Every structure is written in structure tokens, then in C-alpha cells.
Amino acid sequence: MAPTSPPAAPPAPHALCLLRLSALGDVTHVLPLVHTLRRAWPQTALTWVIGKGEQRLLEGLPGVEFMVYDKKSGLAGMRALRHALAGRRFDALLQMQVAARANLLSAFVPARRRIGYDRTRSRDLHGLFVNERIPDRPGIHVLDAIGSFCEPLGLRQERVTWDLPVPAGAHDWARAQWADDGRPTLVISPCSSHVLRNWRAERYAAVADHAAGRGWRIVLCGGRSALERETADAILAAIRSPALDLVGKDTLKQLPALLARADLVMTPDSGPMHIANAVGAKVLGLHAASNPARSGPYSDRRYCVDRYDDAARRFVGKPAGELRWGAKIEQEGVMDLVTVDDAVAAFERRVADLG
């Protein structure tokens, strides 16, 4: 029997609009979908309505027009988007965010087909703003759920690639931060914007001291917020080993280049976790408030600490398997379930794999 050729892609739409405003980690999950669409339909115009900081991270992504919506602009910003899109018509809107603000903003996008989430994942009146839905597949990672937005268009996301746009100057900056001397490097990005996902500074310091005792270089990174500076200062006060403090010193374009140099990135469920994964870094993810199977580093979770089931039993009174998929357990003290020994064991798994 003659080999069969793969099915041809359905007819190319003229223009598609993607709506995903935030956050940094979640917009990295959209990148594989963008590449899937561009491989199938290189001539299709792609417009992405996105948040301000997220656009800075992804600036330079080939074949995508960004339209920035600043959430601080409220209804005036929504009217500005409608004005900017006047006279345009999209074959479909991919409405990939269910928050009330994003739902309302989507109403200003002129599109005949309006593809949104399945009913299980809908909230904030999401169903009123869409007329088609992606398949309901419980138990899949956020990235795969976002990838399924191409299915109503007749495609499937069969390959996951990120190709995060990182300029050469950002790599030059990252290379200048420490010498290529053969020492492995542990980069600690200690803060999530969800503060109840964050770990104690003295526990980060204890793991850093263990790593330094094994000959590893310790690097701290993070943004310019007061919380990140205070957390870094508390780690530096508790640590006994030298550490390179880069908190507040990089840009969103330099961050991926910095994380790509790490032999291991230790972080809670956060934007840097997913950026690190997107550039190929291995991640020691600290999970209790969220389920790593749903929102952990997509490519490799071998070095993650998973106390999500313990958190469900302790704070909700039932095993994780009985919770709604994606349920967060962001309660005071939940991250204390992740012990220093847990993180050291995860670190040692990475040491063993590096040989």
C-alpha cells in the first residue's frame, strides 16, 4: 500500500486575533500556538491583544502584530482598542483569557467566530462573549489547553516550540554576569506575583548553602518590586555562602538570556518558571499552592517538589484528585509544606543527572 501523505491544512484565514493579556508565564504558553498557526498558514495576519509588560517580553516575535492594552486604562483603553481596529474584520478571535476584564475587552474585537474555553474552565460570564468553544479535556497542562485553540480552526498543535525572541545584546549581557569557568550555576528567582505561592527566605538560603557546598555558583534574580528586593535581602542576610545579586538589574529581554545560562532555576510557580522552561533551562519548581501537572514547567518536572496533594488534604480536607482541575490552594502557610529537605533532594536529582 502506498504511504499516505499528511492531511492538508484547511484553507488559510485572512486574519486572526489572539487575546491573552497576561501573565508572563501564561503568554509563554501561547508561543507554541503562534508557531503552530504560522507553520500552517504563513500568510495569515496574526494580531495579538496583549498586556504591556508581556509585550515587552515578546517584542520581536516574527509575524505577529501586537496591540497593547494597559489594564490601568480601563474602559478608555478598551475604546482605544476599538478605534484602532475600526474597519478591520478578523476571521476568528481566539479568546484565551476568562477574567472579567479580558472578556469585556474581547467585545471590542470585530470577529465573526469567537472561540473561547470549554464550560468547565469558563468563568466571569466568559460564555456570553464567545460562540465556539475548545474541547473539554480535563487533566491537561495549561499550555496544552491553550494549544487546543487551533482545533476549531481545523489544526492540531502537534509540535511544541517556543523560540522566545531574545536579542543578541541580551545574551551578551547575560554572559558578562559571570565567567564561563565550568562551575554549575543555581539561579534563584524567589518570588511569584501571587505572594501565597512564595517560600521562606531562610529556606532558599539553606538550599543555596547546600548547593554552594557542592561547588555551585549561586545567583539571585528578580524584578524591581519592593517585595522582590526585601526577599532577596532576607536571603542574602541568611545565606553563609557568596551569592551574585542581580535582583532588579535585568530587563524583561535580558531575563530569558540570564535563565538560559542556569544549570538549574529554583522558583515557585511564577513567570520566571515558565520563561526558564521556554529557553530550555531545568527548573526546581516549588509547588504546594498549585498543581505542577497543570501549571508546572511544561517540558521537565523531574526536579520539582510536589506537595499539592498534601496541601489539598491539609487545607481543603480532601485529596488533590477530588479537587476541580486547576484549583489553587493559596492559603497562609501552604508553602511551608515544602521543606528544605524536599528542595535539597530535588537539587540532588539534578546533580546526579549532570554526572
N, C-alpha and C positions, 0 to 999 in steps of 0.2 A: 504494500500500500504506500502511495506517495505521501511524503510528510506534508502535514497541513501547515499553512502559514498562519501566524497570529492574526486575530481579527483586526480589521482596520478600525482606526479611531472614528467615532461618529463625526458628522460634519462639524467643522470648527465654528464656534460662536464668533461674532464680530467683536464683542466686548463683554468682559465680566468684571463685576465689582466684588471685592472681598472686604468684609467688615470685621476687623478684630482690633480693638483699640489697645488692649493691654493684656497681660503684663509682660515684662521682659522674657520670662520663661515661656509663657504661652505663645508669644509671637515667634519664638524659635520653632515651636511645634507646627507653625503654619508654613515654614520654609519648604519642607518636603512636598506639601500640596502644591505650592507655587511651581516647584520644579516639575512635578507631575503634569500640571497644566501646560507648562511651556514646552515640555518634550512632545506632548501630543499635538499641541496647537501653537507652534512658534509665532504665528501671525496674529493670534488673538490678543487684543489690547487688554491688559490687566491693570485695574485701578484698585489700590488698597487704601481704605479709610483706616487710619491708624493713630495711636497716641503720639504725643510729642517726643517723649524720651525713647519710645520704641522705634520711631522713625530714625532717630539719631543712630541707634544700634544698627539698623538695616540699610541705612543710606548707601547707595551704590549698587543695590541689588539689580541685576540686569533685567530689562524687560518689564519693569513694574513702575507705574506712576503712583507716587504716594500723595494722598490728600490728608493733611494733619488736622485732627480735631483735638483741641486742648479742652479737657474736661472742665477746667475753670471757666471756660467761655459760656457754658450753659446753653440756653436757648438761642442766644445771639450767634454762637458758633454753629449751631445747627442750621440757622437761617443762612449763614455764610456758606455752609456746605451746599445747601440747595441752590444758592445763587451761582456757586462755582460749577455746579452740574447742570445748569439751565441749558436746555437744548440738546442734552445728551440722553441716550437711552441704552441701558445695558440689557443684554440677552438674559442675564441672571445675576442676582445678588446672592452671595454666599454669606449669610448672617451667622457668624461663628462666635457670637457672644450673647449670653442670655440676660445680662444685667439690664436693669430698667433703662439706664442712660443709653446703652447701645441699642436696645430695642426701639426707643423713641427716635434715636438718630437714624436708624435704618429706614424710617418712614420718609425721610427726605431724599432717599436714593431712588431714582426712576428706573425701575426694572419690572419686567412682566413676571418673570419667575423669581420667587423669593424663597430660597432654600434655607431651612433652619434645622434646629436639633429635633430629635425624636421627643415624644411626650415625656418620657422618663426623665430626661435631662432639662426639660423646659422649666422656666420659672419667670416671675415678673412679667406675666402676660405675653411671653415670647410668641405663643401660638397666634396671637392677633396680628403679628407683623410678618408672618410667613405664610406661604401657600403650598409648600412642599417640605418634606422632612427627610433627614438622613435615616438609614436603617437603625433600628434599636438593637444594639449589641451590648448587653451588659458585660461588665468584667474586662473591658479593654482599656488600654492606656489612652490618656488624653490625646497624644499625638495621633493614634490610630483613629480615634473618633473624629478629629479634625480632618484627617486624610480621607475619611469617607464622604466628605462634602463633594467630592468629584463624582461619586457614584450616580446621583440623579442626572448628571450630565452625560452618562454613558462610559465613564472611565473607571479605572481602579488604581489605587496607589499601590503598586507592586514593588517599588524601589524607594527606600528612604535615604535621601541625601539632603544635606543642609547647605553646604557651600556658602557659609556665612561670609558676607563681604567684609574682609579685613584688609585695609590698605597696607602697602609695604612699610610706610612710615610707622604704623602701629607695631609691626613686628620688629622694626629697628629699635623702637623704644623699649619693647619688652626684652630684647636681647641685651640691652645696655644695663638692665637692673641687677643682674648677677652673672658671674662668669660661667662659661661652659667648662666646668672643671671635673665633670664626671660624678659629682655628688648628686644624689637624688634630692628632689625638692618637694616638700609638702606645702601647698598653698592653702591657707585657712581663710575662707570667706565666711565670717561667723554670723552674719545677720540676714534674716528674711524680713521683708516688709510686714509680714504677719508676726508680730512680736511673740505670740504664744508658741510659735514654732522654734524659737531661739533657745540655745543651750547656754549653760552657765559658763562664764568666762574662765573660772578656775578649772573646769573640766577640759576646755580647749587647751589651757596651759599644761595640764597634766599629760595630755596626749602629745602635745608638741615636745615636751621634755623627753617623753619616751622615744619619739622619733629622732630627736637630736642625739639621744644616747645611742641610737643605731646608725649615726653618721649622716642623718638627713639635714638638709638646709630647711629652715622654717621661714615662710613668707606670709605676712598678713596683708589682705586686700579688702577693699570695701569702698563704699561711696562717701559722700560728704555730709551725711546727716549727723546730727548730734548723737543719735543712738549708736551709729557705727563707730564714731570717734570714741565715745565713752566705753563701748565694748572692747575696742582694740586697746585702749589704755588699761582697762582692767586685766586683759590677757597679758599685756606687757608687764604689769605690776606683779602678776602671779608666776610668770614663767622664769625659770632659772637659767635658760639657755639663750644664746643670741637669736634674735629674730629681725628680719628685714621688714620694716613697717612701711607699706605702700598704701595704707588706707587714705583715701581722698586724693591720691596723687595721679590716678589714671583717668582716662576718659572712657566713655562707652565704646569707642572704637578700639582703644588700647586694651580694654579688659579681656576680650576674647584672645588676643595675642598673648597676654600675660598668662591666662589659664592654660593655653595650649602648651606652655613651657613646663607645666607642672607634671611630676610623676604621679601625684595624687592630689585631689582637691577635696578638702573636708568642709562641709557646709550643711546647714539644714535644708529643707525643701524651700528653694529660693530661685530667683532668676539666674544667679551665677551657677547653680547646679546644672541648669539646662543649657546655658551657654557653654559651660565646660564640656558637657556631653556632646554638643553640636560641633565643637572643634576637636573632638577625639580624645579629650583628657579622661582619665579614670576618676571616679567620684566616690568618696566615702560620705555617703548621704546619711544624715541623722533623722530617722523617722519614728515618730510616735503620734504626732498630731495628724498626720496624713498617711495614706496608704502608698507605699513605694510601687506597688504593682500598677497603680493608676497614675501616679504623678512623680515617680522617682526617675532617675536618669534612664533614658529610654534604651540605650544600647547595651548597658552592662550594669547590673545591680549586685555583682558578686561582693563588692566592698561596702555595701550599705548595711546599716544597723536598722533592723525592723522590729520595733516594739508597738506596732499599731494594734495588734490583737490584744496585747497586754493593756493598752490604753482603753480599748473598747470594753474589756471586761471590768477594768477598774472604774472608769468614769461613766460608762453607759449601762453596765450591768449585763452585757451580752457579748458573745464572741464577734469578731470582725465579720465573719461570714454571714451574720444575721443583720448587718447594717446595710443601709442603702449604699450602692456602689458610689464611691467618691465622697462619702460622709467625712467631714473633718471633725477632729476631736480637739479643738483649740481651747483648752481649759487650763487654768492656772496650775502649774506643776506637772503637766503631762510630759514635758520633755525630760523631767527628772527620772523617768523610767529608762532613759538611755544612760547607761553607766559608762564610766571611763573604761572599765574592762571591756565593755562591748566595742567601743571605738578602737581600743588598742588591738583587740582580736581582729577587727576588720582591717586595720592598718597592717597587721602581720600577714594577713592573707595576701595583700598587695606585695609586701616584701618577698614572700615565698614565690609569688608568680614572676617577680622581676629576677629571681635567682640570685 
